[in-house]
């Protein structure tokens, strides 16, 4: 090979120059064509044989996980009589050959025989759910009767409500916060109550509750909305007063929409700094794609853009840059992907099924299962009205 190239499957074919230099080992002459890809710095640093390849395929991640989960080497040996026949006449049982059984080595078998722990976690973590009054989660089957569901003890006595009830009659409980409760108390799932801990130690984990922030326009409209409700009860309206501004119904509606409020709850100053840093790191090709998409956004035109490239070409980095720049201007952008792993790479990423409530098993009669007056269609409508964008990573 005179030049390095890429074959039809996307794998590199490296240049191998035969300049006449060679070494002889065991009677075999080896020249540059026999040298595998390597990195001099890694060889000198770790004093080991390290093969370096250019990874540009999605299949490379399978290669990594293959050796992580491969486990110890093992082989199956079977001794069977030949009965004097030829080897070509041996019957091949494809079903037995298909079996991929797990074999325990001597030390694994001894560990299990003596009943040692296979794994353990210390300290144990107790997740603490919380909810508003009357808003606790209720789990029930499709055929369960509604009255039987409401009579369940798990509905009327959740972990959070039981903690509040324990504070009423236990003085020691009042000295602890909700997240500190597992250090001194044990949650009894069967009885749905907290009891004083006699031994052991646990720590509590609670979900973070972010304080949703609203801008001045939203605060102004919410105030006008409350005033308008009071005036309407007294057969009046803001329209009856000259010089008094009237509320924006669309803005008030978005303020009462939890999804829209969450999408607008971000720190614009930090996003502006982040967007400048990401923009400076874009390559020439990435910047061309970025400028074309942002031009469409600024001109409020609809458009579909398909960005294609091998794994490792920083497509996700481009999505993160678009996300930071659009959000830093006070707009909404939705990041969603077809799989859960891909969505984790995106900022505030979600799967398509989660974002649009798409059924997992699709048929020709499938449709998105959300009500027309719910928060999801109102969020999508606000994106269309204000020319806000969504990015999709496959």
NORVENKA-V306813 format. One record per residue. RES is the residue in one letter. PHI is phi in radians with two decimals (999 if undefined). BURIAL is + if it has 16 or more other C-alpha atoms within 10 Angstrom, else -. D_FIRST is the distance of its C-alpha to the first C-alpha in Angstrom with 1 decimal. Layout:
RES&PHI&BURIAL&D_FIRST / RES&PHI&BURIAL&D_FIRST
//
This chain:
X&999&-&0.0 / X&-1.49&-&3.8 / X&-2.40&-&5.6 / X&-1.24&-&7.0 / X&-2.44&-&8.7 / X&-2.08&-&11.7 / X&-1.38&-&12.5 / X&-1.17&-&16.0 / X&-1.60&-&17.6 / X&1.60&-&16.7 / X&-1.58&-&14.5 / X&-1.34&-&11.6 / X&-1.97&-&8.0 / X&-1.40&+&7.1 / X&-1.22&-&4.8 / X&-2.22&+&5.3 / X&-1.54&-&6.9 / X&-1.75&-&9.2 / X&-1.65&-&12.2 / X&1.62&-&14.7 / X&-1.41&-&16.2 / X&-2.76&-&17.0 / X&-2.19&-&19.9 / X&-1.96&-&21.9 / X&-2.37&-&23.4 / X&1.00&-&25.8 / X&1.41&-&24.8 / X&-1.98&-&21.0 / X&-1.51&-&18.6 / X&-2.04&-&16.1 / X&-2.01&+&13.4 / X&-1.06&-&11.0 / X&-1.22&-&8.9 / X&-1.72&-&12.3 / X&-1.54&-&13.2 / X&-1.40&-&13.9 / X&-1.04&-&14.2 / X&-2.58&-&17.5 / X&-2.26&-&20.0 / X&-1.03&-&21.9 / X&-1.11&-&25.1 / X&-1.17&-&25.4 / X&-1.10&-&24.9 / X&-1.24&-&27.6 / X&-1.26&-&29.9 / X&-1.80&-&30.0 / X&0.88&-&29.2 / X&-2.57&-&27.3 / X&-1.41&-&24.0 / X&-2.14&-&22.7 / X&-1.62&-&19.5 / X&-1.91&-&18.6 / X&-2.18&-&16.9 / X&-1.51&-&17.1 / X&-1.64&-&19.9 / X&-2.38&-&20.4 / X&-2.19&-&22.0 / X&-1.15&-&25.7 / X&-1.14&-&25.1 / X&-1.11&-&24.2 / X&-1.17&-&28.0 / X&-1.16&-&28.7 / X&-1.12&-&26.5 / X&-1.13&-&28.6 / X&-1.21&-&31.9 / X&-1.07&-&31.0 / X&-1.41&-&31.1 / X&-1.23&-&34.0 / X&-1.78&-&36.2 / X&-1.17&-&34.9 / X&1.44&-&37.9 / X&-1.23&-&38.5 / X&-1.25&-&36.9 / X&-2.66&-&39.2 / X&-2.51&-&39.4 / X&-1.93&-&42.0 / X&-2.14&-&43.6 / X&-2.28&-&46.1 / X&-1.84&-&48.3 / X&-2.29&-&49.7 / X&-1.21&-&51.8 / X&-1.65&-&50.4 / X&1.03&-&53.8 / X&1.30&-&52.7 / X&-1.51&-&50.4 / X&-1.34&-&46.9 / X&-1.12&-&43.9 / X&-1.23&-&42.9 / X&-1.63&-&46.2 / X&-1.17&-&45.8 / X&-1.33&-&46.4 / X&-1.77&-&43.7 / X&-1.61&-&45.2 / X&-1.17&-&42.6 / X&-1.16&-&44.9 / X&-1.15&-&45.1 / X&-1.20&-&41.4 / X&-1.34&-&41.0 / X&-1.03&-&43.2 / X&-2.10&-&41.4 / X&-1.53&-&44.2 / X&-1.76&-&44.5 / X&-1.96&-&45.5 / X&-1.69&-&47.4 / X&-1.33&-&46.9 / X&-1.08&-&50.0 / X&-1.24&-&50.1 / X&-1.19&-&49.6 / X&-1.12&-&52.4 / X&-1.12&-&54.7 / X&-1.08&-&54.1 / X&-1.34&-&55.1 / X&-1.11&-&58.0 / X&-1.39&-&59.5 / X&1.29&-&59.1 / X&-1.24&-&57.1 / X&-1.17&-&55.7 / X&-1.32&-&52.2 / X&-2.69&-&51.8 / X&-2.66&-&54.1 / X&-2.40&-&54.3 / X&-2.46&-&56.6 / X&-1.37&-&58.3 / X&-1.22&-&58.7 / X&-1.99&-&58.2 / X&-1.89&+&60.7 / X&-1.45&-&59.7 / X&-1.86&-&62.6 / X&-1.37&-&62.9 / X&-2.53&+&65.2 / X&-2.83&-&66.6 / X&-1.39&-&69.3 / X&-1.00&-&72.8 / X&1.28&-&72.6 / X&-2.01&-&68.8 / X&-1.23&+&67.7 / X&-1.23&-&65.1 / X&-2.21&-&66.6 / X&-1.87&-&64.8 / X&-2.67&-&66.4 / X&-1.56&-&65.7 / X&-1.17&-&66.0 / X&-1.76&-&69.2 / X&-1.29&-&70.9 / X&-1.38&-&74.2 / X&-1.11&-&74.3 / X&-1.22&-&77.5 / X&-1.17&-&76.1 / X&-1.16&-&73.0 / X&-1.21&-&75.2 / X&-1.48&-&77.4 / X&-1.15&-&74.5 / X&-1.21&-&74.8 / X&-1.16&+&71.1 / X&-1.40&+&71.9 / X&-1.46&-&75.0 / X&-2.35&+&73.8 / X&-1.37&+&70.2 / X&-1.08&+&68.8 / X&-1.24&+&69.4 / X&-1.16&+&72.9 / X&-1.17&+&73.8 / X&-1.14&+&72.8 / X&-1.14&-&75.2 / X&-1.20&-&77.9 / X&-1.17&+&77.4 / X&-1.15&-&78.0 / X&-1.24&-&81.4 / X&-2.10&-&82.9 / X&-2.09&-&80.8 / X&-1.21&-&81.3 / X&-1.15&-&78.3 / X&-1.17&+&76.1 / X&-1.22&-&77.1 / X&-1.50&-&75.7 / X&-1.95&-&72.1 / X&-1.40&-&69.8 / X&-1.08&+&68.1 / X&-1.30&-&64.8 / X&-1.55&-&66.8 / X&-1.04&+&68.7 / X&-1.14&+&66.7 / X&-1.24&+&67.5 / X&-2.13&+&71.1 / X&-2.30&+&71.3 / X&-2.09&+&69.7 / X&-1.47&+&69.0 / X&-1.64&-&70.6 / X&-1.14&-&68.8 / X&-1.16&-&71.5 / X&-1.63&-&74.4 / X&0.96&+&72.5 / X&-2.68&+&74.0 / X&-1.69&+&73.2 / X&-2.19&-&74.9 / X&-1.00&-&75.1 / X&-1.32&-&72.4 / X&-1.73&-&73.7 / X&-2.73&-&70.6 / X&1.45&-&66.9 / X&-2.69&-&65.0 / X&-2.50&+&62.9 / X&-2.09&+&61.6 / X&-1.72&-&61.7 / X&-2.28&-&58.9 / X&-2.29&-&59.8 / X&-1.16&-&57.9 / X&-1.32&-&57.7 / X&-1.90&-&59.9 / X&-1.46&-&58.9 / X&-1.43&-&61.6 / X&-1.25&-&60.9 / X&-1.78&-&61.4 / X&-2.21&-&62.7 / X&-1.46&-&62.9 / X&-1.15&-&66.1 / X&-1.12&-&66.1 / X&-1.16&+&65.8 / X&-1.11&-&68.5 / X&-1.09&-&70.8 / X&-1.22&+&70.3 / X&-1.14&+&71.0 / X&-1.14&-&74.2 / X&-1.11&+&75.3 / X&-1.13&+&74.5 / X&-1.16&-&76.8 / X&-1.16&-&79.5 / X&-1.10&+&79.2 / X&-1.10&-&79.7 / X&-1.16&-&82.8 / X&-1.17&-&84.2 / X&-1.13&-&83.6 / X&-1.16&-&85.7 / X&-1.88&-&88.5 / X&0.98&-&88.2 / X&-2.58&-&86.5 / X&-2.80&-&83.0 / X&-1.11&+&81.1 / X&-1.17&-&81.6 / X&-1.38&-&85.3 / X&-1.92&-&84.8 / X&-1.32&-&84.1 / X&1.52&-&81.4 / X&-1.59&-&79.9 / X&-1.15&-&76.2 / X&-1.82&-&75.3 / X&-1.30&+&72.6 / X&-1.66&-&69.2 / X&-1.10&-&69.1 / X&-1.14&-&65.3 / X&-1.24&+&64.8 / X&-1.17&+&67.4 / X&-1.09&-&65.8 / X&-1.19&+&62.4 / X&-1.21&+&64.2 / X&-1.53&-&65.6 / X&-1.58&+&62.3 / X&-1.09&-&60.7 / X&-1.16&+&57.1 / X&-1.16&+&57.4 / X&-1.09&+&59.1 / X&-1.16&+&56.3 / X&-1.21&+&53.6 / X&-1.66&+&55.5 / X&-1.63&+&56.1 / X&-2.67&+&53.6 / X&-1.58&-&53.7 / X&-1.18&+&52.8 / X&-1.12&-&52.7 / X&-1.19&-&50.1 / X&-1.19&+&48.0 / X&-1.14&+&48.2 / X&-1.14&-&46.9 / X&-1.14&+&44.1 / X&-1.11&+&43.1 / X&-1.13&-&42.9 / X&-1.17&-&40.6 / X&-1.20&+&38.3 / X&-1.08&+&38.3 / X&-1.17&-&37.2 / X&-1.67&-&34.2 / X&-1.23&+&32.8 / X&-1.37&-&29.6 / X&-1.12&-&29.8 / X&-1.16&-&28.7 / X&-1.12&+&31.1 / X&-1.18&-&33.9 / X&-1.11&-&33.6 / X&-1.14&-&34.1 / X&-1.06&+&36.8 / X&-1.12&-&38.7 / X&-1.18&-&38.7 / X&-1.19&+&40.1 / X&-1.18&-&42.6 / X&-1.10&-&43.8 / X&-1.12&-&44.6 / X&-1.16&+&46.5 / X&-1.15&-&48.5 / X&-1.45&-&49.4 / X&0.98&-&50.5 / X&-1.94&-&48.5 / X&-1.35&-&47.2 / X&-3.03&-&43.5 / X&-2.14&-&40.7 / X&-2.10&-&37.3 / X&-1.97&-&34.2 / X&-1.82&-&31.6 / X&-2.05&-&28.3 / X&-3.12&-&25.4 / X&-1.16&-&23.4 / X&-1.08&-&25.1 / X&1.62&-&25.3 / X&-1.65&-&25.3 / X&1.15&-&29.0 / X&-1.19&-&30.8 / X&-1.10&+&33.6 / X&-1.09&+&33.9 / X&-1.14&+&34.5 / X&-1.11&+&37.2 / X&-1.11&+&38.9 / X&-1.17&+&39.0 / X&-1.07&+&40.6 / X&-1.05&+&43.0 / X&-1.14&+&44.2 / X&-1.22&+&44.6 / X&-1.23&+&46.6 / X&-1.23&+&48.7 / X&-1.16&+&49.5 / X&-1.68&-&51.3 / X&1.52&-&53.5 / X&-1.75&+&51.9 / X&-1.73&+&51.0 / X&-2.42&+&47.5 / X&-1.86&+&46.6 / X&-1.82&+&43.4 / X&-2.49&+&42.8 / X&-2.41&+&40.0 / X&-1.37&-&39.8 / X&-2.24&-&39.5 / X&-1.17&-&41.2 / X&-1.13&-&38.1 / X&-1.15&+&36.8 / X&-1.20&+&40.3 / X&-1.20&-&40.4 / X&-1.39&+&37.6 / X&-1.64&+&39.7 / X&-1.23&+&42.7 / X&0.94&-&45.8 / X&-1.34&+&43.6 / X&-2.43&+&45.2 / X&-1.40&+&44.2 / X&-1.07&+&45.0 / X&-1.14&+&47.5 / X&-1.31&-&49.3 / X&-1.25&-&49.4 / X&-1.96&+&50.7 / X&0.91&-&52.2 / X&-1.52&+&50.1 / X&-1.06&-&50.9 / X&-1.23&-&48.4 / X&-1.72&-&48.9 / X&-1.55&-&48.5 / X&-2.28&-&50.3 / X&-1.21&-&51.2 / X&-1.80&-&54.4 / X&-1.28&-&53.0 / X&-2.64&-&53.9 / X&-1.23&-&53.9 / X&-1.69&-&56.9 / X&-2.35&-&58.5 / X&-1.26&-&61.9 / X&-1.06&-&62.2 / X&-1.78&-&64.3 / X&-1.49&-&62.2 / X&-1.24&+&60.1 / X&-1.12&+&56.7 / X&-1.12&-&57.6 / X&-1.18&+&59.3 / X&-1.13&+&56.2 / X&-1.15&+&54.1 / X&-1.15&-&56.9 / X&-1.18&+&56.9 / X&-1.16&+&53.1 / X&-1.19&-&53.7 / X&-1.16&-&56.7 / X&-1.80&-&55.2 / X&0.97&+&51.7 / X&-1.54&+&50.2 / X&-2.08&+&46.7 / X&-2.32&-&44.9 / X&-2.02&+&41.2 / X&-2.19&+&39.6 / X&-1.99&+&36.5 / X&-1.79&-&35.0
//
